[in-house]
Structures are given as structure tokens and as C-alpha cells.
Amino acid sequence: MTTLLLTRHGQTKENVLRILQGQMPGELTEEGIKQAEELRESLKGTHIDLIISSDLKRAVDTTNIVNAERQLPVELEPLIRERNFGIHTGMPYKGITGELDPSAETVEAMFRRAAEWLHKVAREHEGQTVLVISHGLFLRVIQGAFHGKTIRDIVPMENAEVRTIELSADMTFGSETEEVGATAN
């Protein structure tokens, strides 16, 4: 078994402004830095073997704060980036009406990416506890793939929230094949 501590990055300026960040770097707010520091404190008594972080700045900055004292091994992983929103990236949420432009990554593609990553982690980190620092929507996709549910079935995560799942190398993961109106942070 591989234990994953799924964690959303700290609050960003773009979260506050309700900007669709997607694969933009993102800048932690003072509150986001505080959330990462509180996360570090809350995990002090938890055994963690390594951290796998999205390679986007907001996740890396959260990782660096959480890992400042422990100095655990860190893997930066592009597969756990937030959804690519195409031409909608950087737009205010309220400016997007109707369906996303075809330049945006599909929900089906996100689920394939999540399943690929879950299989990779289960193979490469058997028996380990991994702190995973990623993004709001993509963490919902990971949980949906794991539980065989849609994005809408998964309650959105707060910034710096942690949820635990246990993987085995022989698991199969569900995939959503249609858009269900998901949003991202």
C-alpha cells in the first residue's frame, strides 16, 4: 500500500481575485503562507517519506514552506498540475459563460492523467507515505478517479486541506468522460 496525503496549495492572490489560474504560476498571499506554515505544524507528528508537488509555483512555494524543517526528498511532477484552461486561463470566473473553449483540457484527459499518475505512484512508492501538494480541481479529479466518481461527487478542498487515500499497485481507476461543470482554483 501507498498512503497519499493529498493537499491543496495555500491561498493565492488569484484565488482571492476569483481568477481561473489553470497552469499559471500563482502567487501565495500572506494568508496562503500562513496556511502552509499551519500545515507544516499540523504534519509534525506524521511520518512522511517524500513530497510530490506540482511543478507550478504556488504548489512549489507551499512545498518549500511545509518542508523547510524536515528537508524531505521532493519530486516535482507536471502530471499533477492544475487543468489547462486554454484561452480561459487568467480570466475571472464570472467572465466565463457556457462551455469552455476547445483549447481547454477535457475532463476525460484530466482523468487519464490522474489515473496514469496514480499507477506511477503506486508502483514507485509502495509502502511509503507521500505528501502530495497539488491544486483544487486536479485533486478532485485524483479523488474521483480513485473512488470511481465524477468531479461533482467530490467536495472541493480548502487551501492547505489534507485528505488521505491508500493505493495498491493492482488498483484500477475510474474515468469521467463528460464535462460536468467543474471549476478550478
Sequence and secondary structure as in RCSB ss.txt:
>XXXX:A:sequence
MTTLLLTRHGQTKENVLRILQGQMPGELTEEGIKQAEELRESLKGTHIDLIISSDLKRAVDTTNIVNAERQLPVE
LEPLIRERNFGIHTGMPYKGITGELDPSAETVEAMFRRAAEWLHKVAREHEGQTVLVISHGLFLRVIQGAFHGKT
IRDIVPMENAEVRTIELSADMTFGSETEEVGATAN
>XXXX:A:secstr
 EEEEEEE   BHHHHTTB  TTS   B HHHHHHHHHHHHHTTTS  SEEEE SSHHHHHHHHHHTTTT   EE
E GGG     GGGTT BGGG  SS  TTS  HHHHHHHHHHHHHHHHHHTTT EEEEEE HHHHHHHHHHHHT  
GGGS    TT EEEEEE TT       S       
